Amino acid sequence: MTFDAVLLASFGGPEGADEVMPFLERVTAGRDVSASRLEDVAEHYYALGGVSPIQEQNRQLRAHLQAEIERRGLRLPVYWGNRNSTPFFEDALRGIHRDGHHKVLAIATSAYSSYSGCRQYRENLWAALMSSGLSEDLTVLKVKPFFERSGFTSPFAHGIAEALRALTEDGIDTTRIRVLFTTHSIPVSMALASGPDVERSVELPGLYERQHLHVAQTAMTAATAGSAFHDVQWSLVFQSRSGPSQVPWLEPDIDEGVHRAAADGALAVVVVPIGFISDHVEVVWDLDRVTYATAVELGLRMIRVPTPGVSPVFVSALVDLIEAATETSPARPDEICSVTCCVNARGELPAVAAAR
């Protein structure tokens, strides 16, 4: 399919204290999340002035994507929409239609397969098409998760190498350094339902976890190649759990990972947020404040590796994906989400079209 517009589809975030609770209520609508949990999370945003960094980060990413697309001579305008805050998907789609475009390629700010990071975007985009009355005028397809792209993994590898170099230059032996790769925890049931049906697993680790382990191994191999860091131990941990305690979520939590490192004789931890493409609240609060405080309390030095953000190699990788999806033939839609991708465990809902 030949697309004539790109939609950067993201999660959203508040841009003022008065937007915090309405935003959180939209995020958790229909889920069993207690009011006290919402209030706790709201305090994280209030401490940052009620503003989520993700909004400005998405503005910057959109601008960099547009610049790289134009540098390559492509005629594809880039729009931006969120599922939980302004600019909402509905408004973005209206703008796309108003500007005369009809075939939209959506790329989510989520690198991995999971319901919340993949299929829910397709469901929300379908709902936005219906509520805007544009379902007959716009065709929207979403590109598949991009975790395997080297432009996504290489910024993490660079950050790990820099962190290990800094720690060893300060006299910390590599055997006393632990690298903790961290991502958002999700319910075990969601993890096992992630990805196309042909790639799912009936037991852990499910595809969501396997994809993260792949990124961690790839980044670690690149970071330590040809260096003295080959004996540094690493593990995958999870963070930012928000569901009811009786529902199994992926573990271990990053706090447990830091405690394990200290108990194992580590003197330093390198925290690598591979589950995130930019430094938003779950990075600057959960890691830079909460995890950092745990590390200090345990007498550990901690270095947190940056996310890809608008790194030139990451932006280039996303535009590579856009180009590949645009050039894909209908008979072999390799870069488009599968129709069986990341099923909704709570019940099937309409979603924008997918590859079969």
Rosetta blueprint (number, residue, H / E / L):
1 M L
2 T L
3 F L
4 D L
5 A E
6 V E
7 L E
8 L E
9 A E
10 S E
11 F L
12 G L
13 G L
14 P L
15 E E
16 G L
17 A H
18 D H
19 E H
20 V H
21 M H
22 P H
23 F H
24 L H
25 E H
26 R H
27 V H
28 T L
29 A L
30 G L
31 R L
32 D L
33 V L
34 S L
35 A H
36 S H
37 R H
38 L H
39 E H
40 D H
41 V H
42 A H
43 E H
44 H H
45 Y H
46 Y H
47 A H
48 L L
49 G L
50 G L
51 V E
52 S L
53 P H
54 I H
55 Q H
56 E H
57 Q H
58 N H
59 R H
60 Q H
61 L H
62 R H
63 A H
64 H H
65 L H
66 Q H
67 A H
68 E H
69 I H
70 E H
71 R H
72 R L
73 G L
74 L L
75 R L
76 L L
77 P L
78 V E
79 Y E
80 W E
81 G E
82 N E
83 R L
84 N L
85 S L
86 T L
87 P L
88 F E
89 F H
90 E H
91 D H
92 A H
93 L H
94 R H
95 G H
96 I H
97 H H
98 R H
99 D L
100 G L
101 H L
102 H L
103 K E
104 V E
105 L E
106 A E
107 I E
108 A E
109 T L
110 S L
111 A L
112 Y L
113 S L
114 S L
115 Y H
116 S H
117 G H
118 C H
119 R H
120 Q H
121 Y H
122 R H
123 E H
124 N H
125 L H
126 W H
127 A H
128 A H
129 L H
130 M H
131 S H
132 S H
133 G L
134 L L
135 S L
136 E L
137 D L
138 L L
139 T E
140 V E
141 L E
142 K E
143 V E
144 K L
145 P L
146 F L
147 F L
148 E L
149 R L
150 S H
151 G H
152 F H
153 T H
154 S H
155 P H
156 F H
157 A H
158 H H
159 G H
160 I H
161 A H
162 E H
163 A H
164 L H
165 R H
166 A H
167 L H
168 T H
169 E H
170 D L
171 G L
172 I L
173 D L
174 T H
175 T H
176 R H
177 I E
178 R E
179 V E
180 L E
181 F E
182 T E
183 T E
184 H E
185 S L
186 I L
187 P E
188 V H
189 S H
190 M H
191 A H
192 L H
193 A L
194 S L
195 G L
196 P L
197 D H
198 V H
199 E H
200 R L
201 S L
202 V L
203 E L
204 L L
205 P L
206 G L
207 L H
208 Y H
209 E H
210 R H
211 Q H
212 H H
213 L H
214 H H
215 V H
216 A H
217 Q H
218 T H
219 A H
220 M H
221 T H
222 A H
223 A H
224 T H
225 A L
226 G L
227 S L
228 A L
229 F L
230 H L
231 D L
232 V L
233 Q E
234 W E
235 S E
236 L E
237 V E
238 F E
239 Q E
240 S L
241 R L
242 S L
243 G L
244 P L
245 S L
246 Q L
247 V L
248 P L
249 W E
250 L L
251 E L
252 P L
253 D E
254 I H
255 D H
256 E H
257 G H
258 V H
259 H H
260 R H
261 A H
262 A H
263 A H
264 D L
265 G L
266 A L
267 L L
268 A E
269 V E
270 V E
271 V E
272 V E
273 P L
274 I L
275 G L
276 F L
277 I L
278 S L
279 D L
280 H L
281 V H
282 E H
283 V H
284 V H
285 W L
286 D H
287 L H
288 D H
289 R H
290 V H
291 T H
292 Y H
293 A H
294 T H
295 A H
296 V H
297 E H
298 L L
299 G L
300 L L
301 R E
302 M E
303 I E
304 R E
305 V L
306 P L
307 T L
308 P L
309 G L
310 V L
311 S L
312 P H
313 V H
314 F H
315 V H
316 S H
317 A H
318 L H
319 V H
320 D H
321 L H
322 I H
323 E H
324 A H
325 A H
326 T H
327 E H
328 T L
329 S L
330 P L
331 A L
332 R L
333 P L
334 D L
335 E L
336 I E
337 C L
338 S E
339 V L
340 T L
341 C L
342 C L
343 V L
344 N L
345 A L
346 R L
347 G L
348 E L
349 L L
350 P L
351 A L
352 V L
353 A L
354 A L
355 A E
356 R L
